[in-house]
Amino acid sequence: MTLTTPSGRPEFDGFSAFYETEIAPYLRAREGERRKAVRIFAAIVAATGALSGAIFALGPFGEGNFQLAFFALMLGAAGAVWLLNRARSDIGHGLLERICGRLGFTYLLKLSRPDYYERFKSLGLLPTHNREAWEDEVRGAHGGANFVLCEANLKYKSSGKNSSTRTVFHGQL
């Protein structure tokens, strides 16, 4: 397969060959893993559906059978979706590592509070938060300028009787 890059920028020179030697073999190697995740997803959904149907039809809880069947169905579906998303995420992160490496950038999947956090905070660029998660950091240089990109998920959890958690920022810094 020949890959056509979206522009004639020099960063993309040789990218078609890189795709053929690095990306395509990686995707082919992970295809079995992806298919397995889809099969497991389908099996869990089918088994959970059958179990939920049996609970609803044969359960000993009278009117509570529906609630129990619905709960079992939702629990199974959530587990199946989690497994499928994990496989998809693993493949995506592998692609990011390879592409960043090709472009001369470094990639970190998970990280603790980054060193540039205090600078953003002191400049008033971050909203008030008390929960944080950081991931997908890309560092490099382009056009003579160093850069860092990082995904931040900042939340604020209130306290008290009616506590709630809300996302105050989720995006790239």
Secondary structure, DSSP 8 states (H G I E B T S, - for coil): -----SS--GGGTTHHHHIIIIIHHHHHHHHHHHHHHHHHHHHHHHHHHHHHHHHHHH-TTTTHHHHHHHHHHHHHHHHHHHHHHHHHHHHHHHHHHHHHHHHT-EEEEEESS-TTHHHHHHTT-S---SEEEEEEEEEEEETTEEEEEEEEEEEEE--STT--EEEEEEEE-
